[in-house]
């Protein structure tokens, strides 16, 4: 569903599992920091609101979105970590670089989940321009970081 039809921060708090017993790893890309830092704030705030203790949230910064899967894999290997979230932003440019990064990262994040048997959430914005990214990082379409946090908790509840 297009985010123009859904606010990424619009969820029923009563439908979010209690996170007080969970430990969450978050890898966040340094590239496009205005956007990725906003995604991180939304993600952490949502986790804390759901009961995850601040000292049970491990944050690791990586150079770019392409590096998220390896960082998530390293965190997922830790016994204490229940789920990992990768936060990044790739904005369409003039070359096909966008396509390669988005596709490779999405596939690798799924592979991390399957190999680790832990939720690995793809919290990556893939937008046509900077304004679309800002709109989805706490702007008029909500915050993908919120959505990633809720998704991690819901996946843990499925287990």
C-alpha positions in Angstrom: 0.0 0.0 0.0 1.3 3.4 -0.9 2.2 5.6 2.1 0.2 8.4 0.6 -2.8 6.3 1.5 -1.6 5.3 5.0 0.2 7.2 7.8 3.2 5.1 8.8 2.7 6.2 12.5 -0.9 5.3 12.6 -1.4 2.2 14.7 -3.5 1.1 17.6 -1.3 1.1 20.7 -3.5 -1.6 22.2 -2.5 -3.9 19.3 1.2 -3.5 20.0 2.7 -6.3 22.2 4.3 -5.5 25.5 8.0 -5.1 24.8 9.3 -5.2 28.3 10.9 -8.6 28.0 12.6 -7.9 24.6 16.0 -6.8 23.5 16.1 -5.0 20.1 19.1 -4.2 17.9 18.9 -1.2 15.6 21.4 -0.6 12.7 21.0 2.9 11.2 22.7 4.2 8.1 24.7 7.5 8.4 23.9 8.4 4.8 21.0 10.9 4.6 21.4 11.7 8.4 18.5 14.2 8.5 16.2 11.3 7.5 17.8 8.4 9.2 18.2 10.2 12.6 14.5 11.0 12.4 13.7 7.3 11.6 15.8 6.3 14.6 14.1 8.7 17.0 10.7 7.4 15.9 11.8 3.8 16.2 13.3 4.2 19.7 10.4 6.3 21.0 7.9 3.7 19.8 9.9 0.8 21.4 10.1 2.6 24.7 6.4 3.5 24.6 5.7 -0.2 24.1 7.7 -1.1 27.2 11.1 -2.0 25.8 13.7 -0.8 28.4 16.1 1.7 27.0 19.1 -0.4 28.1 17.7 -3.2 26.0 18.0 -1.2 22.8 21.4 -1.5 21.1 22.1 1.0 18.3 24.9 0.6 15.8 25.6 3.2 13.1 26.9 2.1 9.7 28.1 4.1 6.7 25.1 3.5 4.4 22.1 1.4 3.7 24.1 -1.3 1.9 25.9 -2.1 5.2 22.7 -2.6 7.2 22.4 -6.4 6.6 25.8 -7.2 7.9 25.3 -5.1 11.0 21.9 -6.6 11.6 23.4 -10.1 11.1 26.1 -9.4 13.7 23.5 -8.1 16.2 21.2 -11.1 15.5 24.0 -13.4 16.4 24.0 -12.1 19.9 21.9 -14.4 22.1 20.4 -11.5 24.0 19.0 -9.9 20.9 15.4 -10.9 20.1 14.9 -8.8 16.9 16.9 -6.4 14.7 15.8 -3.4 12.7 17.7 -1.8 9.8 16.9 1.9 9.2 18.1 3.7 6.1 17.2 5.9 3.2 18.0 5.5 -0.4 16.9 8.4 -2.7 16.6 7.9 -6.5 19.5 9.5 -8.3 20.5 9.8 -12.0 22.0 6.3 -12.1 20.9 2.7 -11.5 22.8 2.7 -8.2 19.4 3.1 -6.4 18.1 -0.1 -7.9 21.1 -2.2 -6.9 21.3 -0.9 -3.4 17.5 -1.3 -2.6 17.2 -4.7 -4.1 20.4 -6.1 -2.6 19.6 -4.7 0.8 16.0 -5.9 0.9 17.1 -9.4 -0.1 20.0 -9.5 2.4 17.8 -8.3 5.2 15.4 -11.2 4.5 18.3 -13.6 4.5 19.4 -12.3 7.9 15.9 -13.1 9.3 15.8 -16.6 7.8 19.3 -17.5 8.8 19.1 -16.1 12.4 15.5 -17.2 12.9 14.9 -13.7 14.4 12.8 -10.9 13.0 15.0 -8.6 10.8 12.9 -5.6 9.9 13.5 -3.6 6.7 13.0 0.0 7.8 14.4 1.5 4.7 12.9 4.4 2.8 13.3 4.1 -1.0 12.1 7.4 -2.3 12.2 9.4 -5.5 13.4 12.6 -3.8 14.4 14.2 -0.5 10.9 15.6 0.2 9.3 12.1 0.0 11.9 10.9 2.5 11.2 13.7 4.9 7.5 13.2 4.6 8.0 9.5 5.7 10.5 10.3 8.5 8.2 12.1 10.8 6.5 14.3 8.2 3.0 14.3 6.7 3.1 10.5 6.1 4.3 9.6 9.6 7.5 7.8 10.5 8.7 4.6 9.0 10.8 4.2 12.2 7.5 3.9 14.2 6.3 1.3 11.7 9.5 -0.7 11.9 9.4 -0.8 15.8 5.7 -2.0 15.8 6.5 -4.6 13.1 9.4 -6.0 15.2 7.2 -6.3 18.3 4.4 -7.9 16.4 6.7 -10.4 14.8 8.1 -11.3 18.3 4.6 -11.9 19.5 4.0 -14.3 16.6 6.9 -16.4 17.8 
